[in-house]
Amino acid sequence: MLVAEHEKEVVGFASLSPYKDRPAYATSVEDSVYVRVDQRGNGVARALLTELLEVAVTRGFHTVMARIVGHHEASIALHRALGFESVGIEREVGRKFGQWLDVMIMQRML
């Protein structure tokens, strides 16, 4: 896990998780990037995801997947800017505040 700090406070974190439990998928991982609301737009997410991709390469992974809920345009734009492509949408797989949520699946080959 990577942690971003500003003035000794945690402002964001990022991690890699197994894409699937089965051995056939051992070289694929899924990214997670979270940034505190008041720190968004300051380059924290870009710095975290850039470093996370370097970690993935160093550890010998083949591909990184991103699952982005709803229409989180900032996250989609960030992933696109760092070389991810949209590879699909899972329709209405989540529910929050009484509304169904789609999940965009993005992928970057390393």
PyMOL commands that set and color helices and strands:
alter all, ss='L'
color gray80, all
select helices_A, chain A and resi 23-25+37-39+44-58+73-81
alter helices_A, ss='H'
color red, helices_A
select strands_A, chain A and resi 2-6+9-18+28-35+63-69+85-96+99-109
alter strands_A, ss='S'
color yellow, strands_A
deselect
rebuild
show_as cartoon
